[in-house]
Amino acid sequence: MTQYFFILADSELELVPPEIVNERCILNNARARGKAPEKILLDASHHHPAFNKLRDSERRGRPDIVHFFLMLCMDSDLMAEGKMRAFVHTRNDKVIAVNPETRLPPHYLRFVGLIESLYEQRVVPSKENPLLELREDVSLEMLVAALKCDKVVVLDAAGEPVPLVDIFSDPKPERIAVIIGGFPKGGFRSDIERLKPVKISLGQRMMKVWTVTSKMLCAIDIAGKQAPVKKPAKATKPKTPRKKKA
């Protein structure tokens, strides 16, 4: 049985960085939520006034992308059938490993609170029941190597426009990593080439992460249901019996 590992790579998920922790919009948001400013997630929708002081500000503070990605993965047929695991790799080389039995909150604010607890405790809800685990200093290359994948598929605008179903129709690879960028703009921060991937493009139009994730899940589902086409047997001519010599 083929096992799939969906990885949201270089995702823009992080706590408020030190250089803007004392900005007014940060302090007001933290006060309203009853939390310390350095313990809340950076969110472009709430903290945008302070983003002019951040490097790569046009792509940072997008926990909503992570939420969409995980909700799609956790509710997929692949996950229900035990054929899939989901991971989130962040810009700061942190990795969130998600237990297949996890039921994530569909409400975005509750999801944010859950991830903030994860950053503080490193595991939620408990060590005895680790549904979400946060691992430090794990590069994308290290994560893929640890999963021991036979094939790495990366969604990249510079990739080949190959039909997705064809990519997953080959039954030979037993462990396949599917890597999707977790950022709204730009390209991968990680060195993708070191993974020796199959780079696939979905076309010239820039698509949202949730659209790309949906397309990948559907392609795998279709490829798994396609029965191999059997070639018709060649018709053979009946043998004529040889005449016995008198």
C-alpha positions in Angstrom: 0.0 0.0 0.0 1.4 3.4 -1.0 1.8 5.9 1.9 1.6 9.6 1.2 3.2 12.4 3.3 1.7 15.8 2.6 4.1 18.5 3.7 3.3 22.2 3.8 6.8 23.6 3.3 8.3 27.0 4.3 4.9 27.9 5.7 4.5 31.4 7.2 3.6 30.3 10.7 5.5 31.9 13.6 5.1 33.7 16.9 5.4 37.5 16.8 9.1 38.2 16.2 11.1 40.3 18.8 11.6 43.3 16.5 7.9 44.2 16.5 6.7 42.7 19.8 6.2 46.2 21.3 4.3 47.7 18.4 0.9 49.1 19.3 -1.2 46.8 17.1 0.6 43.8 18.6 0.1 45.0 22.2 -3.6 45.8 21.6 -4.3 42.4 20.1 -2.4 40.6 22.9 -4.3 42.6 25.5 -7.6 41.8 23.9 -6.8 38.1 24.0 -5.4 38.1 27.5 -2.0 36.8 26.3 1.6 38.0 26.4 2.5 39.6 23.0 5.5 37.3 22.4 3.2 34.2 22.8 0.7 35.0 20.0 0.9 34.0 16.4 1.9 36.6 13.8 -1.2 37.4 11.8 -1.2 39.7 8.8 -4.9 40.5 9.2 -4.3 41.9 12.7 -0.7 43.0 12.8 -0.3 44.5 9.3 0.5 48.1 10.6 3.8 46.7 12.0 4.8 44.7 8.9 6.9 47.6 7.4 9.5 46.7 10.0 9.7 43.0 8.9 11.8 41.4 6.3 9.8 39.5 3.7 6.7 41.3 5.0 4.6 40.6 1.9 4.5 36.8 2.7 4.6 36.5 6.5 1.9 36.1 9.1 -0.4 33.5 7.4 -1.6 30.9 9.9 -4.8 30.8 7.9 -3.0 28.9 5.1 -1.9 26.3 7.6 -5.5 25.9 8.9 -6.9 25.4 5.4 -4.2 22.9 4.4 -4.7 20.8 7.6 -8.4 20.8 7.4 -8.3 19.5 3.8 -5.8 16.8 4.7 -7.4 15.6 7.9 -10.8 15.2 6.3 -9.6 13.4 3.2 -10.3 9.9 2.2 -6.6 9.1 2.2 -6.3 10.1 5.9 -9.5 8.1 6.8 -8.0 5.0 5.0 -4.7 5.3 6.9 -2.7 6.1 3.8 -1.6 9.6 4.6 0.3 11.7 7.2 0.3 15.5 7.3 3.3 17.8 8.4 3.8 21.5 8.6 7.3 22.9 8.0 7.8 26.6 8.9 10.1 29.3 7.7 12.0 28.9 11.0 12.6 25.2 10.5 10.0 24.1 13.0 7.9 21.0 12.1 4.4 20.2 13.3 3.6 16.5 13.2 -0.1 15.7 13.1 -1.5 12.5 14.5 -4.0 11.0 12.0 -6.6 10.8 14.8 -6.5 14.5 15.4 -9.7 16.4 15.1 -8.8 20.0 14.4 -11.1 22.9 15.3 -12.8 24.2 12.2 -13.1 27.7 13.8 -10.0 29.7 12.9 -9.6 31.5 16.2 -9.8 28.2 18.1 -7.2 26.8 15.7 -4.9 29.8 16.4 -5.2 29.2 20.2 -4.4 25.5 19.7 -1.2 26.3 17.8 -0.2 28.9 20.3 -0.5 26.3 23.0 1.6 23.9 20.9 4.4 26.5 20.6 4.4 26.9 24.4 4.0 23.2 25.4 5.7 21.5 22.4 3.0 18.8 22.5 -0.8 19.0 22.8 -3.0 18.0 24.5 -0.4 15.9 26.5 2.7 13.7 26.2 0.4 10.7 26.9 -1.9 11.7 24.1 0.3 13.6 21.5 -2.0 14.7 18.8 0.2 17.6 17.7 4.0 17.7 18.2 6.3 20.6 17.6 9.9 19.7 16.7 12.7 22.3 16.6 15.5 22.8 14.1 14.2 20.4 11.5 14.9 21.5 7.9 12.8 20.4 5.0 15.6 18.2 3.8 15.9 16.6 7.2 12.1 15.9 7.4 12.0 14.3 4.0 15.1 12.2 4.8 13.5 11.0 8.1 10.3 9.9 6.2 12.5 7.7 3.9 10.4 8.5 0.8 10.9 6.7 -2.5 9.6 9.7 -4.5 9.3 13.4 -3.8 6.8 15.5 -5.7 7.1 19.2 -5.4 4.4 21.7 -6.7 6.5 24.4 -8.4 5.6 27.0 -11.0 8.9 26.1 -12.7 8.0 22.4 -12.9 6.6 20.3 -15.8 2.9 20.6 -16.7 2.3 16.9 -16.4 -1.2 15.5 -15.8 -1.4 14.8 -12.0 -3.1 11.4 -12.4 -0.1 10.2 -14.4 2.3 11.1 -11.5 0.4 8.9 -9.1 -0.5 6.0 -11.4 2.9 4.3 -11.0 2.4 1.6 -8.3 6.2 1.2 -7.7 6.9 4.0 -5.1 5.6 2.9 -1.7 6.3 6.2 0.2 5.6 9.5 -1.6 6.2 13.0 -0.2 3.9 15.7 -1.7 5.4 19.1 -1.0 3.3 22.2 -1.3 4.5 25.7 -0.5 2.9 27.3 2.5 3.4 30.9 1.5 1.2 33.4 -0.4 3.9 34.9 -2.6 7.4 34.2 -3.8 9.1 30.9 -3.9 10.6 28.2 -1.6 13.1 29.4 1.0 14.4 25.8 1.4 16.7 24.4 -1.2 14.3 22.2 -3.1 16.9 20.8 -5.5 18.6 18.9 -2.7 15.5 16.7 -2.4 15.9 15.5 -6.0 12.2 16.0 -6.6 9.8 15.5 -9.5 8.7 19.2 -10.0 5.1 19.6 -11.2 3.4 22.8 -12.4 -0.4 23.1 -12.4 -0.3 25.8 -15.1 0.5 29.5 -15.5 -2.2 30.8 -13.2 -1.1 31.2 -9.6 -3.3 29.2 -7.3 -4.1 29.3 -3.6 -2.6 26.6 -1.4 -6.0 25.2 -0.7 -6.7 24.8 -4.4 -3.4 23.1 -5.0 -4.0 20.8 -2.0 -7.5 19.9 -3.3 -6.2 19.1 -6.7 -3.5 16.8 -5.3 -5.9 14.9 -3.1 -8.3 14.4 -6.0 -5.6 13.3 -8.4 -4.4 10.6 -5.9 -8.0 9.4 -5.4 -8.6 9.1 -9.1 -5.3 7.4 -9.8 -6.1 4.9 -7.0 -9.4 4.0 -8.5 -8.3 3.5 -12.1 -8.0 -0.2 -12.9 -5.0 -1.2 -15.0 -5.9 -1.6 -18.6 -5.4 -5.2 -19.8 -4.2 -5.6 -23.3 -6.4 -7.9 -25.4 -4.9 -11.3 -26.1 -3.6 -11.8 -29.6 -5.8 -14.2 -31.7 -3.9 -17.3 -32.7 -4.5 -19.3 -35.8 -5.6 -22.9 -35.3 -2.9 -25.4 -36.2 -3.6 -27.6 -39.2 -2.7 -31.2 -38.5 0.2 -32.6 -40.6 -0.6 -35.3 -43.1 1.1 -38.6 -42.2 3.3 -40.0 -44.9 2.1 -43.2 -46.5 
